[in-house]
């Protein structure tokens, strides 16, 4: 579902060139829940943004559901994002002048023909916000705003959902609720879920954990019933394997 080949990302900071990602190779099969972890500055959010088509790599190739996205024009890239990927931000990124219902509807109206009101209402009911559909973001708590963001990410039934620290601004109760909603979508719809997190408990619930350090994959393990075992392509000591 997601293919990343020899991807690098660097930025120019005055006279200094900063390398953020240093040759990332990974494959994510359909339906897998992947947690990407690592210290601040390790490159995990940058990697997620590249896989989502929110930014372009300096070099390398990225494909989403068989479609190469690393060299697409912005209009084509936006079309792929709109159909294939639901993205959940840590800071919600709701449009303040739109109601909860209107925020959820927006991706549907941009990418799908027909009337999506019933579907948007159904999703808001699914995330426990039936009574809040006509409220604006400023009238909602942080947990409620993030649940609106989840419903918005789900509304076009994308095969992939990506989330960047989706519980980072929430208390433990709301954080668990948001994670449970993401996991339910992963199980019921077989949605591929890629999630960046600092939370070890969240990572332990994933099918697979990828650890980044200094812009490289240093660990890639499958997680089974709270224990971990290395995949055949795990990267020991931060060095890329030949397999």
Protein Blocks (a to p, Z undefined) as FASTA:
>chain_A
ZZcehiacdddehjbccdfbgoiaddddehiacddeddehilmmmmmmmmnopaccfbdc
ddeehiafklgcfklmmmmmmmmpccddfklopafkbcfklmmmmmmmmmpgcjfklmmm
mmmmmnopmmmmmpcfklpcfklmmmmmmmmmmmnopabdcdehkllmpcfklmmmmmmm
mmmmmmmnopacddddfbfklmmmpmbdcddeehiafbdcddeehiacddfkbcehhiac
fZZ
